[in-house]
């Protein structure tokens, strides 16, 4: 056996303690001496049995660390990592001692490591160690203190293919990519206050590095609000190979932070035809969007036929003016789908207000089903929202549509 996945329910183990004891008696160590891949998501009581599978040939290790695991720190210290090419630790324990133990484990990895995913915060020493791993290509890390990292001259990441991290600087994260030439994915979470010019400058840096020709995923998240303007999207028009794009600051306390227009969204749709996921702004707030209207979503259905998930702040209040010629659908109006229809299945509307005047809900329902005929999930965060009525209408249309 070369691969083993242990997934036990948090309520209780799938194997009885007696069964684990029998396994321990059969082979106290190296139960599977040729094991190469181990995924260990066990209960707290059975976590220690991970030591049964300490194979000298292990190259891939995924471990979930949950609260209240007995003797978890010495168990982590005993894990063999010198042959690993891929390591992933998901720590939900909230225990600083566990975080330190994971940092110490990372410090023991060697030049064989190619991929690391540790969302919890690593020690500075562990981060410095990671930056010196010559074959690392994929890094997903917790908080990286750039001030302390850049204070050590020998610290620079090897050429990366993917990078995900939280950083404490507007532009200091660029040092993480100074030796990278073929970046495919970047996910940055910034707790620092930004403005639109900072974001535009960041996208310009990626273009100057030539990453617009190689990137498939770009995600730029922030904890503090800033406005998403058409100028913010302009540099993104060069990233024609993106499949996943997310620029997601929260809205301002008193107004929507999306200042996009229908024209700006249409330009983006034409420039990024391979999009599968598009997120512009955090989950929509309850304030009316001022620029993009419901009809402004149409170019996405025309140019981004592979789109699956959409989260954009738009206005669904003045639909009679916005889409005056929208045909109100009935069962006899539904025809088989064309082969090139847009694949969108989910729209996140959050708290977006929607008009309930006259036939507005039927207009919105008809428009969305005609524009995105595969749409099956409208995600609203408001209990009893009129969007639920639209969802039910779309479901009815989908059931009535003839099969092609």
Secondary structure as the mmCIF struct_conf table of DSSP 4:
data_model
#
loop_
_struct_conf.conf_type_id
_struct_conf.id
_struct_conf.beg_label_comp_id
_struct_conf.beg_label_asym_id
_struct_conf.beg_label_seq_id
_struct_conf.end_label_comp_id
_struct_conf.end_label_asym_id
_struct_conf.end_label_seq_id
STRN STRN1 UNK A 3 UNK A 7
TURN_TY1_P TURN_TY1_P1 UNK A 10 UNK A 11
BEND BEND1 UNK A 12 UNK A 12
BEND BEND2 UNK A 14 UNK A 15
HELX_RH_AL_P HELX_RH_AL_P1 UNK A 17 UNK A 26
BEND BEND3 UNK A 28 UNK A 29
TURN_TY1_P TURN_TY1_P2 UNK A 31 UNK A 34
STRN STRN2 UNK A 37 UNK A 41
TURN_TY1_P TURN_TY1_P3 UNK A 44 UNK A 46
HELX_RH_3T_P HELX_RH_3T_P1 UNK A 47 UNK A 53
TURN_TY1_P TURN_TY1_P4 UNK A 56 UNK A 57
STRN STRN3 UNK A 60 UNK A 65
TURN_TY1_P TURN_TY1_P5 UNK A 67 UNK A 68
TURN_TY1_P TURN_TY1_P6 UNK A 70 UNK A 71
HELX_RH_AL_P HELX_RH_AL_P2 UNK A 72 UNK A 78
TURN_TY1_P TURN_TY1_P7 UNK A 82 UNK A 83
BEND BEND4 UNK A 85 UNK A 85
STRN STRN4 UNK A 86 UNK A 91
BEND BEND5 UNK A 93 UNK A 93
HELX_RH_AL_P HELX_RH_AL_P3 UNK A 96 UNK A 107
TURN_TY1_P TURN_TY1_P8 UNK A 108 UNK A 108
TURN_TY1_P TURN_TY1_P9 UNK A 111 UNK A 112
STRN STRN5 UNK A 115 UNK A 118
BEND BEND6 UNK A 120 UNK A 120
HELX_LH_PP_P HELX_LH_PP_P1 UNK A 121 UNK A 123
HELX_RH_AL_P HELX_RH_AL_P4 UNK A 124 UNK A 131
TURN_TY1_P TURN_TY1_P10 UNK A 132 UNK A 132
TURN_TY1_P TURN_TY1_P11 UNK A 134 UNK A 135
STRN STRN6 UNK A 138 UNK A 144
HELX_RH_AL_P HELX_RH_AL_P5 UNK A 146 UNK A 150
TURN_TY1_P TURN_TY1_P12 UNK A 151 UNK A 151
BEND BEND7 UNK A 152 UNK A 152
TURN_TY1_P TURN_TY1_P13 UNK A 153 UNK A 154
HELX_LH_PP_P HELX_LH_PP_P2 UNK A 157 UNK A 160
BEND BEND8 UNK A 161 UNK A 161
STRN STRN7 UNK A 162 UNK A 167
BEND BEND9 UNK A 168 UNK A 171
HELX_RH_3T_P HELX_RH_3T_P2 UNK A 172 UNK A 177
TURN_TY1_P TURN_TY1_P14 UNK A 178 UNK A 179
BEND BEND10 UNK A 181 UNK A 181
STRN STRN8 UNK A 185 UNK A 190
BEND BEND11 UNK A 192 UNK A 192
HELX_RH_AL_P HELX_RH_AL_P6 UNK A 196 UNK A 208
TURN_TY1_P TURN_TY1_P15 UNK A 209 UNK A 210
HELX_RH_3T_P HELX_RH_3T_P3 UNK A 211 UNK A 213
TURN_TY1_P TURN_TY1_P16 UNK A 214 UNK A 214
BEND BEND12 UNK A 216 UNK A 216
STRN STRN9 UNK A 217 UNK A 222
BEND BEND13 UNK A 223 UNK A 224
STRN STRN10 UNK A 228 UNK A 228
HELX_RH_AL_P HELX_RH_AL_P7 UNK A 230 UNK A 234
HELX_RH_3T_P HELX_RH_3T_P4 UNK A 235 UNK A 238
TURN_TY1_P TURN_TY1_P17 UNK A 240 UNK A 241
BEND BEND14 UNK A 243 UNK A 243
STRN STRN11 UNK A 244 UNK A 248
HELX_LH_PP_P HELX_LH_PP_P3 UNK A 249 UNK A 252
BEND BEND15 UNK A 253 UNK A 255
STRN STRN12 UNK A 258 UNK A 258
HELX_RH_AL_P HELX_RH_AL_P8 UNK A 262 UNK A 271
TURN_TY1_P TURN_TY1_P18 UNK A 273 UNK A 274
BEND BEND16 UNK A 276 UNK A 276
STRN STRN13 UNK A 277 UNK A 280
BEND BEND17 UNK A 281 UNK A 283
BEND BEND18 UNK A 286 UNK A 287
HELX_LH_PP_P HELX_LH_PP_P4 UNK A 288 UNK A 289
BEND BEND19 UNK A 290 UNK A 291
STRN STRN14 UNK A 293 UNK A 293
HELX_RH_3T_P HELX_RH_3T_P5 UNK A 294 UNK A 297
HELX_RH_AL_P HELX_RH_AL_P9 UNK A 298 UNK A 303
TURN_TY1_P TURN_TY1_P19 UNK A 305 UNK A 306
STRN STRN15 UNK A 309 UNK A 312
STRN STRN16 UNK A 315 UNK A 316
BEND BEND20 UNK A 317 UNK A 317
HELX_RH_AL_P HELX_RH_AL_P10 UNK A 319 UNK A 322
TURN_TY1_P TURN_TY1_P20 UNK A 323 UNK A 325
HELX_LH_PP_P HELX_LH_PP_P5 UNK A 326 UNK A 329
HELX_RH_3T_P HELX_RH_3T_P6 UNK A 331 UNK A 333
HELX_LH_PP_P HELX_LH_PP_P6 UNK A 336 UNK A 338
TURN_TY1_P TURN_TY1_P21 UNK A 339 UNK A 340
STRN STRN17 UNK A 346 UNK A 350
TURN_TY1_P TURN_TY1_P22 UNK A 351 UNK A 351
STRN STRN18 UNK A 354 UNK A 354
BEND BEND21 UNK A 357 UNK A 357
TURN_TY1_P TURN_TY1_P23 UNK A 358 UNK A 359
HELX_RH_AL_P HELX_RH_AL_P11 UNK A 360 UNK A 371
TURN_TY1_P TURN_TY1_P24 UNK A 373 UNK A 374
STRN STRN19 UNK A 377 UNK A 380
BEND BEND22 UNK A 382 UNK A 382
TURN_TY1_P TURN_TY1_P25 UNK A 383 UNK A 384
TURN_TY1_P TURN_TY1_P26 UNK A 386 UNK A 386
HELX_RH_AL_P HELX_RH_AL_P12 UNK A 387 UNK A 400
BEND BEND23 UNK A 401 UNK A 401
HELX_LH_PP_P HELX_LH_PP_P7 UNK A 402 UNK A 403
#
